[in-house]
Amino acid sequence: MRRAAVAIAAGAMAVSLAACGSAKESGDNADSTGSAKKGDDIKVGLLLPENATARYEKFDRPLIQKKVKELTGGKGEVVYANANQDAAKQNQQVDTMVSNKVDVLIVDAVDSKAIAGSVKKAKDAGIPVVAYDRLAEGPIDAYTSFDNVTVGKTQGEALLKALGDKAKDGQIVMMNGSSTDPNAAQFKQGAHSVLDGKVKIGREYDTKEWKPENANANMEGAISALGKDKIVGVYSANDGMAGGIITALKAAGIADIPVTGQDAELAGVQRIVTGEQYMSVYKPYPQEADVAAEMAVALAQGKSLDSIAKDKVDSPTTKAVPSVLVPVVSLTKDNINDTVIKDGIYTVNEICAGKYKAACDKIGLK
């Protein structure tokens, strides 16, 4: 984004350490973009984009609900809706929450442009909006996500490391995310900044709706066009698509080539354990969710975000949005213990269940 990642990471870590009281300690002066002062009895509207990606129902929703309760002494209520990857449906959900007079909205947009009108409706109704995980357009009041360009760089660097000398000889396929998701463009930007000039990109796709089945079809097309002996690796923007890609590779008899991912989904971590997938990007969801809840509660209570958001980000429609960008980690079989297990995202038993036990034993995951 527009500030140094190191400074962002430091600010984000500071938020994590001071999270418990920051929304209540953020000052008594009402923020110019916030609603009128309220107590802890607030209603937070939470709109998530889809449920095909495991993180939204498993992590984001319960984590935000828990933090809102914590920050409001159990009095705050989270009203939830999921758009199931339908931008029009999400706009209707915003309208419903505006009609029901929620005090603040947390919105993870299906389509960052299509949501702009609904964000304005909320703003006109005096309801502040926190853009969550994706930088929504319209008059948003706050934003939290991960450093998305760095995510792409992390994936690209891991892929080059896995390829080694093969990067000079073969071609890779790039499977980017949905063109309606601004994060996907930033992942792509970061990856290209690392990969361009280092490896030949034989085919590149923007994958509709991030769907694994669309990634699978794209991969089949790439194999047909390039030839299975010419592909040495695949850049996949997330774990769900990596699953579809790997299915296509197996069907074509292609094995032992590195495939990237993102989100540290359980299935992705298990594929990393078996060697089918080379890496994922672990994004500390608890930290991102906590920040979103802190921002929302502060805005609903008419308080300043100065103690929470130390950075500013520009969207295509709004300048200097108070923001927190959370750092990420490259996840490989070498650091599973130090990331998703240490942070309590998964247990060893979950990862190593059934057919994965032997592979876990082989890499010392016990």
Rosetta blueprint (number, residue, H / E / L):
1 M L
2 R L
3 R L
4 A L
5 A H
6 V H
7 A H
8 I H
9 A H
10 A H
11 G H
12 A H
13 M H
14 A H
15 V H
16 S H
17 L H
18 A L
19 A H
20 C H
21 G H
22 S H
23 A L
24 K L
25 E L
26 S L
27 G L
28 D L
29 N L
30 A L
31 D L
32 S L
33 T L
34 G L
35 S L
36 A L
37 K L
38 K L
39 G L
40 D L
41 D L
42 I L
43 K E
44 V E
45 G E
46 L E
47 L E
48 L E
49 P L
50 E L
51 N L
52 A L
53 T L
54 A L
55 R H
56 Y H
57 E H
58 K H
59 F H
60 D H
61 R H
62 P H
63 L H
64 I H
65 Q H
66 K H
67 K H
68 V H
69 K H
70 E H
71 L H
72 T L
73 G L
74 G L
75 K L
76 G L
77 E E
78 V E
79 V E
80 Y E
81 A E
82 N E
83 A L
84 N L
85 Q L
86 D L
87 A H
88 A H
89 K H
90 Q H
91 N H
92 Q H
93 Q H
94 V H
95 D H
96 T H
97 M H
98 V H
99 S H
100 N L
101 K L
102 V L
103 D L
104 V E
105 L E
106 I E
107 V E
108 D L
109 A L
110 V L
111 D L
112 S L
113 K L
114 A L
115 I L
116 A H
117 G H
118 S H
119 V H
120 K H
121 K H
122 A H
123 K H
124 D H
125 A L
126 G L
127 I L
128 P L
129 V E
130 V E
131 A E
132 Y E
133 D L
134 R L
135 L L
136 A L
137 E L
138 G L
139 P L
140 I L
141 D L
142 A E
143 Y E
144 T E
145 S E
146 F E
147 D L
148 N H
149 V H
150 T H
151 V H
152 G H
153 K H
154 T H
155 Q H
156 G H
157 E H
158 A H
159 L H
160 L H
161 K H
162 A H
163 L H
164 G H
165 D H
166 K H
167 A H
168 K H
169 D L
170 G L
171 Q E
172 I E
173 V E
174 M E
175 M E
176 N E
177 G L
178 S L
179 S L
180 T L
181 D L
182 P H
183 N H
184 A H
185 A H
186 Q H
187 F H
188 K H
189 Q H
190 G H
191 A H
192 H H
193 S H
194 V H
195 L H
196 D L
197 G L
198 K L
199 V L
200 K E
201 I E
202 G E
203 R E
204 E E
205 Y E
206 D E
207 T L
208 K H
209 E H
210 W H
211 K L
212 P H
213 E H
214 N H
215 A H
216 N H
217 A H
218 N H
219 M H
220 E H
221 G H
222 A H
223 I H
224 S H
225 A H
226 L H
227 G L
228 K L
229 D L
230 K L
231 I E
232 V E
233 G E
234 V E
235 Y E
236 S E
237 A L
238 N L
239 D H
240 G H
241 M H
242 A H
243 G H
244 G H
245 I H
246 I H
247 T H
248 A H
249 L H
250 K H
251 A H
252 A L
253 G L
254 I L
255 A L
256 D L
257 I L
258 P L
259 V E
260 T L
261 G L
262 Q L
263 D L
264 A L
265 E L
266 L H
267 A H
268 G H
269 V H
270 Q H
271 R H
272 I H
273 V H
274 T H
275 G L
276 E L
277 Q L
278 Y L
279 M L
280 S E
281 V E
282 Y E
283 K L
284 P L
285 Y H
286 P H
287 Q H
288 E H
289 A H
290 D H
291 V H
292 A H
293 A H
294 E H
295 M H
296 A H
297 V H
298 A H
299 L H
300 A H
301 Q L
302 G L
303 K L
304 S L
305 L L
306 D L
307 S L
308 I L
309 A L
310 K L
311 D E
312 K E
313 V E
314 D L
315 S L
316 P L
317 T L
318 T L
319 K L
320 A L
321 V E
322 P E
323 S E
324 V E
325 L E
326 V E
327 P L
328 V L
329 V E
330 S E
331 L E
332 T L
333 K L
334 D L
335 N L
336 I L
337 N H
338 D H
339 T H
340 V H
341 I H
342 K L
343 D L
344 G L
345 I L
346 Y L
347 T L
348 V H
349 N H
350 E H
351 I H
352 C L
353 A L
354 G H
355 K H
356 Y H
357 K H
358 A H
359 A H
360 C H
361 D H
362 K H
363 I L
364 G L
365 L L
366 K L
